Amino acid sequence: MRKLAINGGKPVFEKKIGYGHQYIDDADIQAVVDVLKSDYLTCGPKIDKAEAKLCEITGAKHAVLIANGTAALHATTFAAGIGPGDEVITTPITFAASANCALYCGGKPVFADINPETYNIDPADIERKITEKTKAVVAVDFTGQAVEIDRIRAICDKHNLIFIEDAAHSLGTKYNGNPVGSLADMTEFSFHPVKTCTAGEGGAITTNDDELYKKLILFRTHCITRVQDWMDKPSEGGWYYQQVDLGYNYRITDVQAALLSSQLDKLNLFAARRKELVKRYDDAFNTMPEITVQKEIPESDTVRHLYIIQLNTEMLKCGRKEVFDALQAEGVGVNVHYIPVYYFPHYQKLGYKIGSCPNAERLYERIISIPLFYSMTNGDQDKVIEAVRKVIDYYRK
């Protein structure tokens, strides 16, 4: 049951607006229908087509479509050779999969703190956390803004580490004019419905490295292959295949790939609209001292997946929870991205301690994600801004 709006008045939204929402048009629907009427529902030509589009968009040599973004991260740590005793550095301000992928392979996530202005992982703290056991860095493009790729690339090269860019939020973002997806050793994408482009569920990894590509392709299909060059003895016939390692069934279907291909055709449209909405939010909230907006590095031409406001709670008569609940009561579908990963009981049982990343922990206490999606109208956005102002005015000291 929705709580009463402030002072028991009429909420800004009679029908709740979500913080994210997919956009599906007739071309997307037709693309899916065409597959359903075709000979291949999975393991067919639409997967190759979508992978080719991703290569064209990102500039990467190879793209591997996979079941979802978590599976994509798992595949990257497998391909990176992560195993027991290996450490993988990542950020705590992310979805748990960015750290879990190390655990899946027997490795250990190590959390580096964030830059308190950009909210992305701090390259200086990455370097401080490196030990002789460190094997890879999973750097997350939080909200869609690219991490400091040049600095992280230099650190990884210096210490002989695999650089994995978690770009689940940043499809369409460019760094120094170059598309995200072609700059790290491997880049992971997610196509969940709240992301810029969707496949329903789905993910991908891009890479320029032929050997990593081979490992990713194998991992997606149980590490089973019919490719003669990947087997240890000659084929016994047309039926013959080998399992050359332990992989998973992480295939994506042609239905999903067809939807993704159609969505990718609209990426520039989606990106331009998200940038417009972000600018309108920035213009509104930069005049409110009770709110801090996320800073952007000049190198990142960002396509934002999330819009986050940071509350300057010292200027309010309440904490984040009261503002969150009040916005919900106004019909604004807010969320929090993210709870620091090492706060979770599973990580606490593994020995992780609260207090290890103070910038991330302080940010978590103050942030709220507000609606941002392609089909959001200016009128919708104006009402979100109105609701935020209404709540802030009520709780202002």
NORLINTA-V85971 format. One record per backbone hydrogen bond with DSSP energy under -0.5 kcal/mol. CO is the residue of the C=O (numbers start at 1). NH is the residue of the N-H. E is the energy in kcal/mol with one decimal. If there is no record, write none. Layout:
co:CO nh:NH e:E
co:CO nh:NH e:E
This chain:
co:5 nh:8 e:-2.6
co:6 nh:9 e:-1.8
co:9 nh:5 e:-0.5
co:12 nh:14 e:-0.5
co:14 nh:16 e:-0.5
co:17 nh:333 e:-2.8
co:19 nh:372 e:-2.2
co:25 nh:29 e:-2.1
co:26 nh:30 e:-2.7
co:27 nh:31 e:-2.1
co:28 nh:32 e:-1.8
co:29 nh:33 e:-2.5
co:30 nh:34 e:-2.7
co:31 nh:35 e:-1.3
co:32 nh:36 e:-2.3
co:33 nh:37 e:-1.5
co:35 nh:38 e:-1.7
co:39 nh:41 e:-0.5
co:41 nh:254 e:-1.8
co:41 nh:255 e:-1.1
co:44 nh:47 e:-1.0
co:44 nh:48 e:-0.7
co:45 nh:49 e:-1.9
co:46 nh:50 e:-2.2
co:47 nh:51 e:-2.4
co:48 nh:52 e:-2.2
co:49 nh:53 e:-1.9
co:50 nh:54 e:-2.2
co:51 nh:55 e:-2.0
co:52 nh:56 e:-2.1
co:53 nh:57 e:-2.6
co:54 nh:58 e:-2.7
co:55 nh:59 e:-2.3
co:62 nh:207 e:-1.8
co:64 nh:205 e:-1.7
co:66 nh:203 e:-2.4
co:68 nh:72 e:-2.0
co:69 nh:73 e:-2.1
co:70 nh:74 e:-2.5
co:71 nh:75 e:-2.5
co:72 nh:76 e:-1.9
co:73 nh:77 e:-2.0
co:74 nh:78 e:-2.1
co:75 nh:79 e:-2.8
co:76 nh:80 e:-1.9
co:77 nh:82 e:-2.4
co:78 nh:81 e:-1.6
co:83 nh:86 e:-2.3
co:86 nh:108 e:-2.6
co:87 nh:135 e:-3.0
co:87 nh:136 e:-1.2
co:88 nh:110 e:-2.8
co:89 nh:138 e:-3.1
co:90 nh:112 e:-2.8
co:92 nh:94 e:-1.5
co:92 nh:341 e:-1.7
co:95 nh:98 e:-2.0
co:96 nh:99 e:-1.6
co:96 nh:100 e:-3.0
co:97 nh:101 e:-1.8
co:99 nh:102 e:-1.5
co:99 nh:103 e:-1.0
co:100 nh:104 e:-2.6
co:101 nh:105 e:-0.7
co:102 nh:105 e:-0.7
co:102 nh:107 e:-2.6
co:103 nh:106 e:-2.0
co:106 nh:85 e:-0.8
co:108 nh:88 e:-2.6
co:110 nh:90 e:-2.6
co:110 nh:112 e:-0.5
co:112 nh:92 e:-0.6
co:113 nh:122 e:-2.6
co:114 nh:116 e:-0.5
co:115 nh:119 e:-2.6
co:117 nh:295 e:-2.5
co:120 nh:115 e:-3.1
co:121 nh:123 e:-0.7
co:122 nh:125 e:-0.6
co:122 nh:126 e:-1.9
co:123 nh:127 e:-2.1
co:124 nh:128 e:-1.6
co:125 nh:129 e:-1.5
co:126 nh:129 e:-0.6
co:126 nh:130 e:-0.5
co:127 nh:130 e:-0.9
co:131 nh:134 e:-1.2
co:133 nh:87 e:-2.5
co:135 nh:162 e:-2.2
co:136 nh:89 e:-2.2
co:137 nh:139 e:-0.7
co:137 nh:164 e:-3.1
co:138 nh:140 e:-0.5
co:139 nh:166 e:-2.5
co:140 nh:142 e:-2.0
co:141 nh:144 e:-1.6
co:142 nh:145 e:-1.3
co:143 nh:305 e:-3.0
co:143 nh:306 e:-1.2
co:144 nh:303 e:-0.5
co:147 nh:149 e:-2.3
co:148 nh:152 e:-2.4
co:149 nh:153 e:-3.2
co:150 nh:154 e:-2.1
co:151 nh:155 e:-2.1
co:152 nh:156 e:-2.7
co:153 nh:157 e:-2.5
co:154 nh:158 e:-2.4
co:155 nh:159 e:-2.0
co:156 nh:160 e:-0.6
co:156 nh:161 e:-2.8
co:157 nh:160 e:-0.7
co:162 nh:137 e:-2.5
co:162 nh:164 e:-0.7
co:163 nh:165 e:-0.5
co:163 nh:185 e:-1.5
co:163 nh:186 e:-1.6
co:164 nh:139 e:-2.4
co:164 nh:166 e:-0.7
co:165 nh:167 e:-1.2
co:165 nh:188 e:-2.6
co:166 nh:141 e:-2.6
co:167 nh:170 e:-0.9
co:170 nh:173 e:-2.2
co:173 nh:180 e:-2.8
co:174 nh:301 e:-2.9
co:175 nh:178 e:-2.0
co:178 nh:175 e:-3.3
co:179 nh:182 e:-1.3
co:186 nh:165 e:-2.7
co:187 nh:206 e:-2.4
co:188 nh:167 e:-2.2
co:189 nh:204 e:-1.6
co:191 nh:199 e:-2.4
co:191 nh:200 e:-0.6
co:192 nh:195 e:-2.1
co:199 nh:201 e:-1.3
co:200 nh:193 e:-0.8
co:202 nh:69 e:-0.5
co:202 nh:191 e:-2.9
co:203 nh:66 e:-2.6
co:204 nh:189 e:-2.8
co:205 nh:64 e:-2.7
co:206 nh:187 e:-2.2
co:207 nh:62 e:-2.4
co:208 nh:210 e:-0.6
co:209 nh:213 e:-2.2
co:210 nh:214 e:-2.0
co:211 nh:215 e:-1.9
co:212 nh:216 e:-2.4
co:213 nh:217 e:-2.6
co:214 nh:218 e:-2.2
co:215 nh:219 e:-2.5
co:216 nh:220 e:-1.7
co:217 nh:221 e:-0.6
co:218 nh:221 e:-1.4
co:218 nh:223 e:-2.8
co:219 nh:222 e:-0.8
co:219 nh:248 e:-2.3
co:220 nh:250 e:-2.3
co:221 nh:224 e:-2.4
co:222 nh:247 e:-1.0
co:223 nh:244 e:-2.7
co:223 nh:245 e:-0.6
co:225 nh:242 e:-2.2
co:226 nh:228 e:-0.5
co:227 nh:230 e:-1.6
co:228 nh:231 e:-1.7
co:237 nh:240 e:-1.8
co:242 nh:225 e:-2.7
co:242 nh:244 e:-0.7
co:245 nh:247 e:-0.8
co:248 nh:222 e:-2.8
co:248 nh:250 e:-1.4
co:250 nh:67 e:-1.9
co:252 nh:43 e:-0.6
co:253 nh:257 e:-2.3
co:254 nh:258 e:-2.5
co:255 nh:259 e:-1.8
co:256 nh:260 e:-2.6
co:257 nh:261 e:-2.6
co:258 nh:262 e:-2.0
co:259 nh:263 e:-2.3
co:260 nh:264 e:-3.0
co:261 nh:265 e:-1.2
co:263 nh:266 e:-1.8
co:264 nh:267 e:-1.5
co:266 nh:270 e:-2.9
co:267 nh:271 e:-3.0
co:268 nh:272 e:-2.3
co:269 nh:273 e:-2.0
co:270 nh:274 e:-2.3
co:271 nh:275 e:-2.1
co:272 nh:276 e:-1.9
co:273 nh:277 e:-2.4
co:274 nh:278 e:-2.3
co:275 nh:279 e:-2.3
co:276 nh:280 e:-2.1
co:277 nh:281 e:-2.2
co:278 nh:282 e:-3.0
co:279 nh:283 e:-2.8
co:280 nh:284 e:-1.7
co:281 nh:285 e:-2.9
co:282 nh:286 e:-2.4
co:284 nh:287 e:-0.6
co:285 nh:288 e:-1.7
co:287 nh:289 e:-0.7
co:288 nh:291 e:-1.9
co:290 nh:312 e:-3.2
co:292 nh:310 e:-2.3
co:297 nh:300 e:-1.4
co:299 nh:176 e:-2.9
co:299 nh:301 e:-0.7
co:300 nh:302 e:-1.0
co:301 nh:174 e:-2.0
co:302 nh:304 e:-0.7
co:307 nh:370 e:-2.4
co:308 nh:294 e:-0.6
co:309 nh:311 e:-0.6
co:309 nh:368 e:-2.1
co:310 nh:292 e:-2.9
co:311 nh:313 e:-1.6
co:312 nh:315 e:-2.5
co:313 nh:316 e:-1.6
co:315 nh:397 e:-2.0
co:319 nh:323 e:-1.3
co:320 nh:324 e:-2.9
co:321 nh:325 e:-2.9
co:322 nh:326 e:-2.1
co:323 nh:327 e:-2.4
co:324 nh:328 e:-2.2
co:325 nh:329 e:-2.2
co:326 nh:330 e:-1.2
co:327 nh:332 e:-2.5
co:328 nh:331 e:-1.8
co:330 nh:13 e:-2.5
co:331 nh:17 e:-2.5
co:331 nh:333 e:-0.6
co:332 nh:334 e:-1.7
co:335 nh:369 e:-3.5
co:340 nh:343 e:-2.3
co:341 nh:344 e:-1.6
co:344 nh:347 e:-0.5
co:344 nh:348 e:-2.3
co:345 nh:349 e:-2.5
co:346 nh:350 e:-0.9
co:347 nh:352 e:-2.2
co:348 nh:351 e:-1.4
co:353 nh:356 e:-1.0
co:357 nh:361 e:-2.1
co:358 nh:362 e:-2.3
co:359 nh:363 e:-2.2
co:360 nh:364 e:-2.4
co:361 nh:365 e:-1.4
co:363 nh:366 e:-2.1
co:363 nh:367 e:-1.0
co:366 nh:311 e:-2.9
co:368 nh:309 e:-2.8
co:369 nh:335 e:-1.7
co:370 nh:307 e:-0.7
co:373 nh:376 e:-1.7
co:377 nh:381 e:-2.5
co:378 nh:382 e:-2.8
co:379 nh:383 e:-1.8
co:380 nh:384 e:-1.9
co:381 nh:385 e:-2.7
co:382 nh:386 e:-2.4
co:383 nh:387 e:-2.4
co:384 nh:388 e:-2.5
co:385 nh:389 e:-2.6
co:386 nh:390 e:-2.6
co:387 nh:391 e:-2.3
co:388 nh:392 e:-2.8
co:389 nh:393 e:-2.9
co:390 nh:394 e:-1.6
co:391 nh:395 e:-1.9
co:392 nh:396 e:-1.1
co:395 nh:317 e:-3.2
